Amino acid sequence: MATTGEETVALLARVPVFADLDPGDLQRVAEVAVPRSFEPEHVVFREGDDSDTCYIVRSGHARAVRSHSDGRTITLASFGPGDIFGELAMFDDERRSATVEAVDDLEAVAILGADMRRLLRRHPDIGAKLLAAVTRRLRQTNERLTRQSFQTVQSRVAQVVSALVEQAQAEGAGEGDVLITVTQSDIAQLAGSARESASRFLAVLERAGIITQGRGRLTVHDPQALRRYVF
């Protein structure tokens, strides 16, 4: 589905990486952005590919995965509306560090790295703002990983599920009985825990009436109670 310039500007304004740009700068970025659509399970790019494009999710969901040496596929992150992935392509053409695939029907806008770098050469002030925002994002990621190293498995799992609930609520879900489409394996991988450990804690939450589990989905009845397990 095609997007108008105004829709693209509004989408970019929601992305933390572009948050410091003024309306004129957002319009310049929107002018080099193009719509892209991907069907469920379609691979947007693969680990090891050249980094030539970044993407901002307009609707639908994607996930970043990496192949483990023992053949397993590990989920590293999930993306929903307003999220950006592959953003380092705006600055260089290093190879991709992970594979990103569509989870469901994915609508995004894509920014070619070459187009973005031409824009940055003409407007270096945009580059300074973007570099500061990307640096801030990387720092926040490092802080999150540091916090996770001191958290229990239960706290990490609760944090992952809470984040998925917040994403669903941002897309229109209510305050309670929030349905999220996710597997136990995905939750465990995002929490950096063994599947068995995550499964045991999810069973505890289910017995407490906080969640109900289904095949490939999970309903969080009481998000507030869930957040009390995060510390």
Secondary structure, 3 states (H helix, E strand, C coil): CCCCHHHHHHHHHCCHHHCCCCHHHHHHHHHCEEEEEECCCCEEECCCCECCEEEEEEECCEEEEEECCCCCEEEEEEECCCCEECHHHHCCCCECCCEEEECCCEEEEEEEHHHHHHHHHHCHHHHHHHHHHHHHHHHHHHHHHHHHHHCCHHHHHHHHHHHHHHHHHHCCCCCCCEEECCCHHHHHHHHCCCHHHHHHHHHHHHHCCCEEEECCEEEECCHHHHHCCCC
